[in-house]
Structure formats: structure tokens, C-alpha cells
Amino acid sequence: MRGFDVHRSRNGVEGLEAFRGGPYDMCLVDVMMPRKDGFTFAREVRQTDQQTPIIFLTAKSLKEDKIEGFKIGCDDYLTKPFSMEELLLRINAVLRRSQQKEEEEEQQPTEFAIGSFHFDYTRQTLTAETSEQRLTPKEADLLRLLCLHRNQTLERSQALQQIWGEDSYFSGRSMDVFVSKLRKYLKADRSVEIMSIHGKGLRLVTND
């Protein structure tokens, strides 16, 4: 009715089978599905596909559940009950961000030297001499933004709007989790630091 070609799956197992036979521009996922819940479905999707947007629909309104959804790699999280108008607005917003992200990726560098690390945004890997860390889509997006603003302050609101699409409490908490993970990945090189600038944002500091 609104111009989308939609495939409906009645549970997470059917959904994963359909997704693997794709491609799809977006996954709209109910968290409380039979046979395979939405979080499990999304984790398995993210094992092989880091780009396709995911929106969770759920009756769960706990902060921990929303944060878990963003940690898995969702692009938005809509709590029931919701209106069809709000759902359509969020779908279109996520699709616009996804298209904008693809266009920006074509224009900006995708590989960076961070101290003793090599960061490949396209492959979503952070490589040292003897190890390679696979990154989630949002980990890679955040690290790339920090690299593009190396030794400068990346405003918190800019990162939230560009990666999460909104500057809210839940997206802010989610970003804090990803910052902690990136610090853990980079801690082997003491010349590299992600600093929190009080009241402003983040700064990736390197000596190179």
C-alpha cells in the first residue's frame, strides 16, 4: 500500500532462510518471534551481512533490551504500540541514512593507520602485527568517524546523529558501549587513546 515490496516470514527460522535468499533493502524484525527470537535472528544476520539495515519491533521497553538491540547492530528500535505513520517515517529515515552512508563511503578514505594498527573500514577489521579484530558495523562507523577527526574533537551529537540517527538517551548509552569496546581493542598501543572531552565529545589521539 505504501510502495514497498514486502516478504513476510512467520518466525525467525523462516526469516533467516528468506534473508539468505535475498537480497533485501531492510529487515523489520519482531523481537518476540517463535522458533528463533529477533535478537538471535539479527546476530546471525550480522555474522555475514554488516550493511542491511535492521529495525526491531518489540513490546519490550526496558533500557537493557534497547541497548542490547543496538549492541547487536540494529539501526532503530520501535516499541509497541506504535502508529503506522511513525513506522513509515522511521523506515524511510533508515533507508535514507543507508543510502547516504553508501554515497559518503565512496568519497572518503576507507583505510587508516592508527598507531601500530591498520583499520580497514570496508572489511571492518582492525589489524595488528599478530592479531585481527573483526568489528561490528557501528564499531567500524564510529572508529572511522574518529579517524576522520583524528586529534580533533568529534562532537557527541554529530556521532549520534550520523551513526544512530538520533541524539537520545538510548543511543547515547549504546555509543558509550561501543566506545568502551574500541578502547579495549586499541589498548595494546599506548600511543593511541580515545579521550572523552567533557561536555563536548570524543577525540582519537595518536602520535603519528
Protein Blocks (a to p, Z undefined) as FASTA:
>chain_A
ZZpacdddfbfklmmmmmmmmccfbdcddfbaghiafklmmmmmmmmockbccddddfbf
bfklmmmmmmnopabdcdddddfklmmmmmmmmmmmmmmmmmmmmmpcfbdcehjbccdf
klopacdfkbccdddfklmmmmmmmmmmgoiacdfklmmmmmnopacfklmmmmmmmmmm
mmmmmmmpmkbccdddehilccdddfZZ
